[in-house]
């Protein structure tokens, strides 16, 4: 498309007209061939068209910003902020109670980490923890083990989405031409009771 770019003498702002007749008579306009009027820039007093590198850098930054918003929305869709905050409290309460009952919280954390990272389903993981740390089948210990385990699975979901996000960012940053690829998050939210 053709545009006529000029600096508005009253506002000192770069303007683009789609018709030469739309340019005020008291200014000098530069006729340019562009994809969109956004491709026109004022660079040290010179009106010019953005370079391919400038367009790519702008597109990358826009894609990164949009991806951040997408990642945040994806996480919050499954794991709302208020639930994340209550999980922090639940985890602290659970670990306090478990420690009060004389159980080794460090060992429990290690076992939970191992179970979550090995993609063990929640019920099997809870059963394993209960057998190891709750041989008398105390319902309060069972409840708090369950809470800590749920928190771990939800936090691992967030970690996986962040890993996916980092991978997409890297692909955007390594792009050498337009258009940039689009991305959709695929990490499933854990199935928890």
C-alpha positions in Angstrom: 0.0 0.0 0.0 1.1 3.5 -0.6 1.2 6.1 2.2 2.3 9.7 2.4 4.1 10.3 5.6 4.7 13.7 7.1 5.3 15.4 10.4 2.3 17.4 11.6 3.6 20.9 12.2 1.2 21.7 15.1 1.7 18.5 17.1 5.2 17.4 15.8 3.8 13.9 15.4 4.5 11.5 12.5 1.3 11.1 10.4 0.4 8.9 7.4 -2.2 9.7 4.8 -3.6 7.0 2.5 -4.3 9.6 -0.2 -2.0 12.4 -1.3 -4.9 14.8 -1.2 -5.2 14.2 2.5 -1.7 15.7 3.2 -1.9 19.3 4.4 -0.6 21.7 1.8 1.9 23.3 4.1 4.0 20.1 4.7 6.4 18.0 2.7 5.2 14.4 2.6 7.3 11.4 1.7 5.6 8.8 -0.5 6.3 5.2 0.8 5.3 1.7 -0.1 4.5 -0.2 3.1 2.5 -3.2 4.3 0.8 -1.1 7.0 1.1 2.5 8.1 2.7 1.1 11.3 5.8 0.3 9.2 6.6 4.0 8.9 9.0 5.5 11.5 10.6 8.8 12.3 14.3 8.1 12.9 16.5 11.1 13.9 14.2 13.5 12.0 14.1 11.2 8.9 10.9 9.5 7.8 11.6 5.9 6.7 10.2 2.4 6.5 11.1 -0.1 9.2 13.7 -2.6 8.3 12.9 -6.4 8.3 15.0 -6.7 11.4 13.0 -4.0 13.2 9.7 -5.6 12.2 11.0 -9.0 13.4 12.2 -7.6 16.8 8.8 -5.9 17.3 6.9 -9.0 16.4 9.0 -11.1 18.8 8.4 -8.7 21.6 4.7 -8.7 21.0 4.6 -12.5 20.7 6.5 -12.8 24.0 4.1 -10.4 25.8 1.1 -12.3 24.4 2.6 -15.6 25.3 3.1 -14.4 28.9 -0.5 -13.4 29.1 -1.6 -16.8 27.6 0.5 -18.7 30.1 -0.8 -16.8 33.0 -4.4 -17.3 31.8 -3.8 -21.0 31.2 -2.5 -21.5 34.7 -5.2 -19.4 36.4 -7.9 -21.3 34.4 -7.0 -24.5 36.3 -5.3 -23.2 39.4 -6.8 -19.9 40.5 -4.7 -17.4 42.5 -6.8 -17.9 45.6 -6.3 -21.6 45.5 -2.5 -21.1 45.0 -2.5 -19.0 48.2 -4.6 -21.4 50.2 -2.2 -24.2 49.1 0.7 -22.4 50.6 -1.2 -22.2 53.9 -2.3 -25.9 53.7 1.2 -27.0 53.0 2.6 -25.1 56.0 -0.2 -26.5 58.3 0.3 -30.0 57.0 4.1 -30.0 57.5 3.7 -28.5 60.9 1.2 -31.2 62.0 3.3 -33.9 60.4 6.4 -32.7 62.2 4.4 -32.4 65.4 3.5 -36.1 65.1 7.2 -36.9 64.8 7.3 -37.8 61.1 10.3 -36.8 59.0 9.1 -33.9 56.7 12.3 -34.0 54.6 11.8 -37.6 53.8 8.1 -37.0 53.0 9.1 -34.2 50.7 11.6 -36.3 48.9 9.1 -39.1 48.5 6.4 -36.8 47.2 8.9 -35.2 44.7 9.9 -38.7 43.5 6.2 -39.7 43.1 5.2 -36.6 41.3 8.2 -36.6 38.9 7.6 -40.2 38.1 4.1 -39.4 37.0 2.5 -41.7 39.6 -1.2 -41.2 39.7 -2.5 -39.4 42.8 -4.3 -42.4 44.4 -1.3 -44.7 44.1 1.0 -42.0 45.4 -1.2 -41.3 48.4 -1.5 -45.0 49.1 2.4 -45.3 49.0 2.8 -42.4 51.3 0.1 -43.7 53.7 1.7 -47.1 53.9 5.2 -45.7 54.6 4.3 -42.8 57.0 0.9 -43.8 58.4 1.0 -47.5 59.3 -1.7 -47.0 62.0 -4.0 -45.4 59.4 -4.5 -42.2 61.5 -7.1 -40.2 59.6 -5.6 -36.8 60.4 -2.2 -37.8 59.1 -3.9 -39.3 56.1 -5.7 -36.0 55.5 -2.5 -33.9 55.8 -0.5 -36.3 53.6 -3.3 -35.9 51.0 -3.2 -32.1 51.2 0.6 -31.9 50.8 0.4 -34.3 47.9 -2.3 -32.3 46.1 -0.3 -29.1 46.5 2.7 -30.9 45.0 0.8 -32.1 42.0 -0.7 -28.6 41.4 2.6 -26.9 41.8 4.2 -29.4 39.4 1.5 -28.4 36.9 2.6 -24.8 37.2 6.2 -25.8 36.8 5.4 -27.8 33.6 3.5 -24.9 32.1 6.5 -22.6 32.9 8.8 -25.1 31.1 6.5 -25.1 28.1 6.5 -21.3 28.2 10.3 -21.2 28.3 10.5 -23.6 25.3 8.1 -21.4 23.3 10.0 -18.2 24.3 13.2 -19.8 23.0 11.5 -20.7 19.7 10.3 -17.1 19.4 13.7 -15.7 20.1 15.4 -18.0 17.6 13.0 -17.1 14.8 14.7 -15.5 11.8 11.7 -14.4 9.8 8.0 -13.6 9.9 5.4 -14.9 10.5 6.2 -16.2 14.0 4.8 -19.5 15.1 1.8 -19.5 17.4 1.6 -21.6 20.5 -1.0 -23.3 22.6 -0.3 -24.8 26.0 -0.8 -28.6 26.3 0.2 -29.4 29.9 -2.9 -31.2 31.4 -4.0 -30.3 34.9 -3.7 -33.2 37.3 -6.7 -35.3 38.0 -7.2 -34.9 41.8 -10.1 -35.9 44.1 
